[in-house]
Amino acid sequence: MYNPAVDTPTYAKLVRDVVDFPEPGILFKDITPVLADRQAFTALVDDLAEPFAGRIDKVAGIEARGFILATPVAEALRTGFIPIRKPGKLPWKVVREDYLLEYGQDSLEIHQDAVAAGDRVLIVDDVLATGGTAAAAVRLLRRLGAEVVGVAVFLELGFLDGKSALQDVELHSLVNYDGG
């Protein structure tokens, strides 16, 4: 397991801040330097997976950056992977969940046969911000009869209080940015 207090470079030091991306006023947390570092990426996958070992049947990843982390987490946990995508991207029969954004609405879809009733599922994404997308993924999986065991994210923007949208779901985040 990666120990940021001991190992250098640490996760937080590898995350690159990009000012005014994707629009002015946004400070984007770029995780690509972590993904490019073999030791850090391997440790990141292990650290996301470890608390859920032996507790889940499938890993769900939220489009698009969540796929980057969810697929190796599924492999580490020896489970299947389920894509949760934006509308119109999945080729078969889907179930859709609409959710509100700060300035509008969005939707997520999943194949209607992606999980069986009672499947224990871990949702993996790169960042938890306001929690709207993760909460929509939880609702979507529960509508199909799955038990959502937890949500695992690399970065949590704690100052946005996204975990409040996941009130009854275990949240596991590796780096928490509490300040704005």
DRENMARPA-419282 format. One record per residue (C-alpha): x, y, z. Coordinates in nm, 3 decimals, padded with zeros to 5 digits, m for minus. Layout:
BEGIN
R         x         y         z
R         X         Y         Z
...
***
This chain:
BEGIN
R         x         y         z
R    00.000    00.000    00.000
R    00.122    00.349   m00.087
R    00.204    00.560    00.217
R    00.210    00.930    00.121
R    00.368    01.019    00.456
R    00.672    00.807    00.368
R    00.684    00.760   m00.008
R    00.790    01.042   m00.236
R    00.632    01.176   m00.446
R    00.301    01.175   m00.263
R   m00.038    01.166   m00.433
R   m00.114    01.527   m00.347
R    00.224    01.645   m00.477
R    00.166    01.465   m00.807
R   m00.175    01.621   m00.869
R   m00.131    01.922   m01.097
R   m00.339    02.237   m01.054
R   m00.455    02.386   m01.384
R   m00.590    02.740   m01.350
R   m00.895    02.847   m01.551
R   m00.973    02.500   m01.692
R   m01.215    02.413   m01.839
R   m01.336    02.772   m01.795
R   m01.224    03.089   m01.618
R   m01.243    03.073   m01.240
R   m01.205    02.694   m01.215
R   m00.898    02.536   m01.054
R   m00.884    02.192   m01.218
R   m00.714    01.903   m01.035
R   m00.527    01.713   m01.307
R   m00.457    01.352   m01.207
R   m00.269    01.254   m01.523
R    00.075    01.288   m01.357
R   m00.037    01.029   m01.100
R   m00.156    00.797   m01.376
R    00.178    00.833   m01.555
R    00.382    00.739   m01.246
R    00.391    00.357   m01.234
R    00.446    00.335   m00.858
R    00.184    00.595   m00.772
R   m00.076    00.455   m01.014
R   m00.031    00.100   m00.886
R   m00.057    00.221   m00.528
R   m00.361    00.435   m00.611
R   m00.548    00.135   m00.750
R   m00.452   m00.074   m00.446
R   m00.554    00.201   m00.204
R   m00.893    00.246   m00.371
R   m00.959   m00.129   m00.373
R   m00.821   m00.241   m00.035
R   m01.106   m00.129    00.197
R   m01.356   m00.321   m00.018
R   m01.166   m00.649   m00.066
R   m01.396   m00.947   m00.025
R   m01.703   m00.723    00.011
R   m01.817   m00.662   m00.347
R   m01.932   m00.845   m00.658
R   m01.886   m00.571   m00.919
R   m01.721   m00.232   m00.968
R   m01.909    00.044   m01.149
R   m01.723    00.334   m01.310
R   m01.876    00.667   m01.398
R   m01.799    00.810   m01.743
R   m01.541    00.909   m01.838
R   m01.249    00.955   m01.600
R   m01.402    00.708   m01.357
R   m01.340    00.434   m01.614
R   m00.964    00.496   m01.588
R   m00.966    00.401   m01.220
R   m01.262    00.165   m01.197
R   m01.138   m00.094   m01.445
R   m00.805   m00.163   m01.269
R   m00.985   m00.155   m00.930
R   m01.223   m00.422   m01.064
R   m00.923   m00.627   m01.175
R   m00.752   m00.584   m00.837
R   m01.070   m00.702   m00.663
R   m01.123   m00.984   m00.916
R   m01.470   m00.861   m01.005
R   m01.653   m00.748   m01.313
R   m01.670   m00.390   m01.437
R   m01.991   m00.198   m01.513
R   m01.985    00.124   m01.718
R   m02.225    00.401   m01.615
R   m02.246    00.637   m01.911
R   m02.401    00.952   m02.045
R   m02.717    00.901   m02.256
R   m02.689    00.737   m02.595
R   m02.351    00.570   m02.538
R   m02.456    00.218   m02.439
R   m02.560   m00.023   m02.715
R   m02.834   m00.221   m02.542
R   m03.145   m00.168   m02.326
R   m03.076    00.089   m02.055
R   m03.217    00.238   m01.740
R   m03.173    00.615   m01.703
R   m03.139    00.838   m01.398
R   m03.181    01.214   m01.434
R   m03.017    01.445   m01.183
R   m02.981    01.816   m01.122
R   m02.664    02.012   m01.173
R   m02.595    02.359   m01.038
R   m02.714    02.510   m01.367
R   m02.926    02.246   m01.536
R   m02.985    01.875   m01.559
R   m02.794    01.568   m01.675
R   m02.853    01.194   m01.699
R   m02.670    00.866   m01.651
R   m02.751    00.529   m01.805
R   m02.666    00.167   m01.731
R   m02.754   m00.157   m01.908
R   m03.068   m00.297   m01.751
R   m02.894   m00.633   m01.695
R   m02.567   m00.490   m01.556
R   m02.639   m00.617   m01.205
R   m02.852   m00.885   m01.046
R   m03.069   m00.823   m00.744
R   m02.845   m00.829   m00.437
R   m02.516   m00.773   m00.620
R   m02.278   m00.578   m00.397
R   m02.136   m00.290   m00.602
R   m01.856   m00.040   m00.549
R   m01.877    00.285   m00.745
R   m01.539    00.432   m00.845
R   m01.475    00.780   m00.982
R   m01.181    01.017   m00.998
R   m01.330    01.314   m00.809
R   m01.620    01.376   m00.574
R   m01.729    01.739   m00.604
R   m02.092    01.826   m00.522
R   m02.191    01.459   m00.515
R   m02.474    01.484   m00.767
R   m02.328    01.242   m01.019
R   m02.227    00.985   m00.756
R   m02.570    01.007   m00.589
R   m02.737    00.952   m00.927
R   m02.520    00.644   m00.985
R   m02.622    00.511   m00.641
R   m02.991    00.560   m00.721
R   m02.949    00.397   m01.063
R   m02.784    00.085   m00.920
R   m03.038    00.057   m00.640
R   m03.324    00.077   m00.891
R   m03.178   m00.237   m01.048
R   m03.170   m00.411   m00.709
R   m02.799   m00.378   m00.632
R   m02.658   m00.308   m00.289
R   m02.418   m00.015   m00.316
R   m02.141   m00.100   m00.071
R   m01.949    00.223   m00.121
R   m01.812    00.500   m00.335
R   m01.434    00.523   m00.376
R   m01.272    00.834   m00.523
R   m00.918    00.954   m00.561
R   m00.990    01.321   m00.488
R   m01.264    01.471   m00.273
R   m01.332    01.842   m00.299
R   m01.442    01.853    00.064
R   m01.525    02.223    00.056
R   m01.813    02.137   m00.181
R   m01.956    01.886    00.072
R   m02.037    01.619   m00.186
R   m02.040    01.350    00.081
R   m02.367    01.495    00.213
R   m02.532    01.370   m00.109
R   m02.414    01.018   m00.017
R   m02.559    01.014    00.334
R   m02.610    00.639    00.366
R   m02.318    00.520    00.151
R   m01.963    00.456    00.270
R   m01.726    00.708    00.111
R   m01.357    00.629    00.070
R   m01.143    00.917   m00.062
R   m00.764    00.927   m00.073
R   m00.699    01.301   m00.096
R   m00.938    01.559    00.048
R   m00.913    01.924   m00.049
R   m01.098    02.099    00.235
R   m01.017    02.456    00.133
R   m01.156    02.640   m00.167
***
